[in-house]
Every structure is written in C-alpha cells, then in structure tokens.
C-alpha cells in the first residue's frame, strides 16, 4: 500500500482553499480515481465542514429526537 506524500488533512485543505479562491472543481491536481483526488474533491465540495457535520448519524438522531418533541405539546393533536 502506498502512502500519500501529503497528509489527508492537507489535501482536504487544498480543496477548500481552491474553492475559496474560486477555482473550479476541474482544478483538482490529483489523478482521477486516486484517494488524493477524492480527498481534494471532498474538501472542495464541503469547504467549511458544515455539510459533513449535518450528515453525521449523531446529528440526524438528535434532530429526529427534537422533531418528535416538537410535535408533542399544547395545541397539537
């Protein structure tokens, strides 16, 4: 197994930086199909990490719990 010469976090940061600069998704410098390409793209697609947090199973469970509570209350059938 080959290890990337750059850390996964650094590659994610490169993708985020590219998005902030306004670079297109096609500016990904890593070979398509590589782990580095996927990491860079993930950083580009989720520049601030909020989408990743929103998709986490823990957050979904918490949101579902709050939604159930919101339906129960005064004036609700």
N, C-alpha and C positions, 0 to 999 in steps of 0.2 A: 504494500500500500504506500503510495507516495503522499507525502505531507506537503501542503501548500507552503510556499516560501513566505507568505504573508498570513497573519492570523485571520481567522474568520471575522472577528470583530472589525479589524482594519478594512477588510473587503466590504463589509456592510457599510462602514463609514464612508468608503469611497463612493458607493452607490448613492448614499444620502447626499453627499457633497455634490455629486453630479446633478441630482435633482434640484438642489438649492441653487446651483449655478444656471439652471435652465437647460442642461444638456438633455438630449432625447434618450429614450430607452435604448436606442440603437448604438449609443456611445459606449456600451459595455465593452471593455477591452479584453475580456476573458473569452476563451474559446467556447462556443455554444456547446452545451451538453456537459460542461465541466462543473464541478462543485463550486468553483470560484465564480463562474458565470451566474449560477443560481443564487449565490450569496449576494453578489453585487446587485442583481435584479431585485432581490428581496429588499435590500437597503434602498433602492431607487423607488420601489413601489410603496414602501412604508417608511417614509423619511423620518417621522418623529416617533415611531413605535406605537402610536395610539391605536392603530388598526390591530396590531398584534395583541395588544392588551385587551381590546374589545372582543377579540375572537377566542380568548383563553377560556377553557372549560370552567375555571373557578368563577370568572366574571359572569358567564352565562348562568351558572347555578344561582349566584347571588341575585342577578337581575330577575330570574324566574321566581325566586322567593319573594322579592319585593312586589312583583306583578301580582302574585297571588294575594298578598296582603292588601294591596291597593283595591282589589275587587271586594274585599270584605270591609264593611264599615257602614256608618249611618247612611240611610237613604239608598243602600244598594240591595238589590234582590238576590 
